[in-house]
Amino acid sequence: MKSAYVRERVRLTADHVRKAKALVASGKVEGRGIDWADDRCQGLVLRVQRTSATWYLKLRTTTLRIASVDVLDLDAARDQADQARLQAKRGENARAGLATYEAEVATGTPDDIAWMAGVIEAQDSPAPLSDADRRLRGPWL
């Protein structure tokens, strides 16, 4: 089926990241793309599409974009996935924290400072409302 992702559960390695970058560079990703789910870090997925390779964290209720493979290596993606999982569990805005972390790392900020900026952003930003809260409170004034 050309419109579906090819999904595979593997122990992700640096070779998977290299292969993902090579597939994107050559434009030879078949179908919609490839999802490699890491069997070492719960919920971590490396998604390879024709134009990009991206780290994602799949949670029960949502999927969070962690960062591009051009910005984060495998170990950093695992660290960010673990951090985001804990932030989401505490009700913090993990999505905002991940976006801040990626932006900081992409501009050359040292990893420890980028990590702290992401933690602060996740704590300071209001978490998105759940479907139940949205129905209860509604968008009306």
Secondary structure, 3 states (H helix, E strand, C coil): CCCCEEEEEECCCHHHHHHHHHHHHHCCCCCCEEEEEECCCCCEEEEECCCCEEEEEECCCCEEEEEECCCCCHHHHHHHHHHHHHHHHCCCCHHHHHHHHHHHHHCCCCHHHHHHHHHHHHHHCCCCCCHHHHHHHCCCC
